Amino acid sequence: MERAVPLAVPLGQAEVFQALQRLHMTIFSQSVSPCGKFLAAGNNYGQIAIFSLSAALSSEAKEESKKPVVTFQAHDGPVYSMVSTDRHLLSAGDGEVKAWLWVEMLKKGCKELWCRQPPYRTSLEVPEINALLLVPKENSLILAGGDCQLHTMDLETGTFTRVLRGHTDYIHCLALRERSPEVLSGGEDGAVRLWDLRIAKEVQTIEVYKHEECSRPHNGRWIGCLATDSDWMVCGGGPALTLWHLRSSTPTTIFPMRAPQKHVTFYQDLILSAGQGRCVNQWQLSGELKAQVPGSSPGLLSLSLNQQPAAPECKVLTAAGNSCRVDVFTNLGYRAFSLSF
């Protein structure tokens, strides 16, 4: 029997389709390669694009240098989250996490190394995995999302070793307290929960929306972003972006930002945040807005700081969200250029 030959799409139609795809693209996630010279970006179509930061930052860079080195189909649905180990890129989609070898991707051999699915309660359940977090001391990966649970996977064996239950709605974000084996999680239920990995139990709960100074009922109670630095935590979403002292569960600084924030991180003596609107916001710990640096996307969902010591020449901040572009900031004061799918 002869194989059916697929009909070719007329060139004009293909170009229109690609233009529409780019127009409606959202970039949910980013991750820097172990060498610091490449950036992976994952979009709402399940594609991962690998950009060469070193080529784009070169004095001899051309427009082509800002395009992906390779783009491949990683998941059937959106790529919600990504992290990198010393060898692998790990990506999360609907109900699954996949591993890819960086060295093979850069050779344009984009075949998954493995695919794992957490032990969900029913076989019909396929919740999205919104957040991935590496725990280097355990050589483990924590993933969380639509099933309201935190799942821990041993990266050496690929087995799921524990489940942490406590959230009553979607989990949006995770953060690691590096000095102690503790993980923070924030979700749609409005709570930030602190988990002690040694005993696999929740040891602290902060219901942010119940604090009058943080509450913004018109925006909802959801926690969309959080970050931690020793005894301090910053979180935001529906409630105001707020700096907390963890030991005392006390809000110490309320940042005067009306728009809900989707990503936040500590950087030196600053806090960087982004969300609804084009700007990357730079905050003093006291709550003073130091700068707002505009980007090219109407809304931002992820920030990535490339601080790999192996590539100091590629030390940049990248920001992505509701467009096909990844903005590159060579210093925090301005957008130098944009990478594009």
Disulfide bonds with the S-S distance in Angstrom:
none
